[in-house]
């Protein structure tokens, strides 16, 4: 079966999680010899073989969407790109459209996170600064339109938790959800002794120190305060390297005795080298949907100490590839201290981490996407036939798309049926 895939993502790169997923899927589609096009405004790095890039308002790429003013940049860039990319879909009438949330319609929506649930988690944690970020209004409206309005034929949830949230918050039928986890480039993310030494030299970290790595842009949600609290309780040979674009100033004050062993690296693009430099990844996060950094660390043979939330619990096994922790400095310090004191355990967890990651290679994940997209393509109506049949649709069809499921499944769940809109 020959068909074209069109991916929509505002930025195609390996810098952020969503951006990396789109980049790796394009590579996987190319390796599978499937014609694929990416609609993006910003493109960073070489284009995968077999992939065509269609720039949408490339001038948007000059507006910063990271750093201190990132919220203002995104408030301008994201809505404009979403509207223009949605219009650009018309240029590919026979393609299967795979969107990462940056278009108002398409065939398959990859749900990397459910914003409504993320905000609920912040409210539960008594975090309210997000009310000052006007982007949440746009994201909330867009999410209700795309997901609540069932504007896509199928929805890809990156973890079972996301699938549950889609059903509970937006009543998306289970039959229109596929759980496909994020993948990793197991060739790019691997054990690298040379990088380990060079990163430690760059930041003045002793070669024989025990190095914890924390990676994430939202320090409060990701639990940096708890990580620093654990550092204060661990021995003088333990260091903490923090990667991310958030403001470090409030957090330096949390390490009155361990401040010399707390290093802020800022945002970085060389994550494989940073993982290689670490002895363990520490992520006491409040909310995730899969946590790509945990899987990337595992691919680099780095054990993970993380809270079992949002997909992490699906692959993090105590004593096998790391440990589940609480958002509590004493709990974190106790588990890390015991692990670091047992050389044999650390060696087993390094091997276990790498073994876990091999189940998430992009060829394996890409194959799951390809199979789903083939099913959606096969079920798409012929444009000419659809035009002829517009006037004869039944009154029971309420939304935009025909369901790509067998008749029996449609009868079992009326909301999965074709819909006008």
Secondary structure, DSSP 8 states (H G I E B T S, - for coil): ----EEEE-SEESSSSHHHHHHHHHHHHHHHTT--EEEEESEE-S---TTEEEEESSGGGGGS--SSTTHHHHHHHHHHHHHHHHHHHGGG-TTSEEEESS-SS--SEEEES--HHHHHHHHHHTT--GGGG-THHHHHHHHHIIIIITT-SSEEEESSHHHHHHHHHHH---GGGEEE----B-TTTSS--HHHHHHHHHHHT--TTSEEEEEE-S-HHHHTHHHHHHHHHHS-TTEEEEEESSS--HHHHTT-TTTGGGEEEEES-S-HHHHHHH-SEEEE--S--SS-HHHHHHHHTT-EEEE---TTGGGT--BTTTEEE--S-HHHHHHHHHHHHT-HHHHHHHHHHHHHHHGGGBHHHHHHHHHHHHHHHHHHS--HHHHHHHGGG--TT--SS----S-HHHHHH-GGGS----
